Amino acid sequence: MLRRAAVCLVVCLVAACGNPDPFGSASGGPKSIVVGSGDFPESVIIAEIYAQALQANGFDVGRRMGIGSRETYIPALKDHSIDLVPEYIGNLLLYFEPNSTATMLDNVELELYKRLPGDLSILTPSPASDTDTVTVTSATAARWGLKTIGDLAAHSAEVRFAAPSAFTTRPSGLPGLRQKYGLQISPGNFITINDGGGPVTVRALVEGNATAANIFSTSPAVVQNHLTVLEDPEHNFLAGNIVPLVNSQKKSDRLKDVLDAVSAKLTTENVAELNAAVSGNGGLDPDQAARKWVHDNGFDHPVGQ
């Protein structure tokens, strides 16, 4: 996901203040856990949710937030610098098996179990999925009675589609939408915006310059602009379900119980709401947004007790 390259200043501050040596070795027994995150706000929010829920359940929790991309935090998990990080199941599979063609959650999960090194384990994936979408305004959805991407195909000639240039050739881009749904976007109706579904793309959609756009499912713009994400029943886009990735030596029944309970409560919609809560100059810090979610969902008390 291209927008992962954007680094929020608050992430860096959390990482710097939380640990002066962000790559030192973690240590301790099975109830001592160091939670890490990627270097973008959503990852920090989810990692904070994990950390706060584990603390409420008697774990001794350290934090190393915003430490970088997979190329940084996967080795950190393997060498015990951190013990736990939120991941995205489809992209995690592609990290270990770049040639995978699986897109459906069950198939992705099964293949990942085969490809994942023995010193790393995933827990139960959450329903929350951060993935590519075809998104329209609520007005367009109401006018054309849209629920799925297939519903949009009947209006192909009228659809002006905004997305990065790579979307025209990517298998899950226009070729996949054409093959799986019959959605035909003519070259003249394709609007190239290379901001990874960011603010320029959103503006084009909201202002009516685009009819549909490739925007990520947990983008704060979905909540802020009351956008409609069209369903993808043919699984054109790769499953992006959020999943805890843990060093296998730290995996325990209690850790799994707590994080499985947390994951079961996470939805695509409330992750988008969490992202919206921290976005902008007046937004909450990720740990504040996480704390509210943890409290509202009852994870500030021991799970199952």
MODAQUI-V865374 format. One record per residue. N is the residue number from 1. OMEGA is omega in whole degrees, 0 to 359 (none if undefined). Layout:
N/OMEGA, N/OMEGA
This chain:
1/191, 2/184, 3/177, 4/182, 5/180, 6/182, 7/179, 8/182, 9/183, 10/177, 11/181, 12/180, 13/178, 14/181, 15/183, 16/184, 17/185, 18/182, 19/182, 20/178, 21/189, 22/181, 23/175, 24/184, 25/172, 26/180, 27/177, 28/182, 29/184, 30/178, 31/172, 32/189, 33/172, 34/182, 35/176, 36/177, 37/169, 38/187, 39/174, 40/191, 41/182, 42/179, 43/179, 44/179, 45/182, 46/178, 47/177, 48/176, 49/177, 50/185, 51/183, 52/178, 53/178, 54/177, 55/180, 56/181, 57/170, 58/177, 59/173, 60/192, 61/169, 62/183, 63/171, 64/187, 65/174, 66/188, 67/175, 68/182, 69/178, 70/181, 71/177, 72/190, 73/174, 74/174, 75/179, 76/175, 77/184, 78/180, 79/175, 80/173, 81/171, 82/182, 83/190, 84/178, 85/173, 86/181, 87/178, 88/198, 89/181, 90/179, 91/175, 92/176, 93/181, 94/176, 95/182, 96/179, 97/185, 98/183, 99/180, 100/176, 101/179, 102/177, 103/182, 104/187, 105/184, 106/181, 107/178, 108/181, 109/180, 110/180, 111/180, 112/177, 113/180, 114/187, 115/186, 116/176, 117/184, 118/181, 119/176, 120/180, 121/170, 122/174, 123/184, 124/178, 125/177, 126/173, 127/181, 128/183, 129/176, 130/186, 131/175, 132/177, 133/160, 134/187, 135/178, 136/174, 137/178, 138/179, 139/178, 140/179, 141/180, 142/183, 143/183, 144/180, 145/186, 146/170, 147/182, 148/176, 149/179, 150/179, 151/181, 152/185, 153/180, 154/182, 155/186, 156/185, 157/183, 158/188, 159/170, 160/192, 161/180, 162/180, 163/174, 164/183, 165/181, 166/182, 167/181, 168/183, 169/181, 170/182, 171/180, 172/178, 173/182, 174/178, 175/179, 176/179, 177/178, 178/183, 179/188, 180/185, 181/183, 182/179, 183/184, 184/178, 185/180, 186/179, 187/180, 188/180, 189/177, 190/181, 191/181, 192/175, 193/187, 194/176, 195/175, 196/180, 197/183, 198/190, 199/179, 200/176, 201/180, 202/180, 203/179, 204/180, 205/184, 206/182, 207/175, 208/177, 209/174, 210/178, 211/181, 212/183, 213/174, 214/181, 215/181, 216/190, 217/180, 218/178, 219/176, 220/180, 221/179, 222/179, 223/187, 224/183, 225/178, 226/181, 227/179, 228/176, 229/182, 230/181, 231/184, 232/186, 233/179, 234/177, 235/175, 236/182, 237/181, 238/176, 239/181, 240/184, 241/180, 242/185, 243/174, 244/174, 245/190, 246/170, 247/188, 248/180, 249/181, 250/179, 251/179, 252/179, 253/182, 254/177, 255/180, 256/179, 257/183, 258/185, 259/174, 260/178, 261/177, 262/182, 263/181, 264/182, 265/181, 266/176, 267/177, 268/183, 269/183, 270/172, 271/175, 272/178, 273/177, 274/177, 275/178, 276/182, 277/182, 278/184, 279/177, 280/183, 281/182, 282/184, 283/176, 284/167, 285/180, 286/181, 287/177, 288/178, 289/178, 290/182, 291/179, 292/179, 293/180, 294/179, 295/184, 296/182, 297/173, 298/182, 299/172, 300/174, 301/180, 302/179, 303/175, 304/180, 305/none
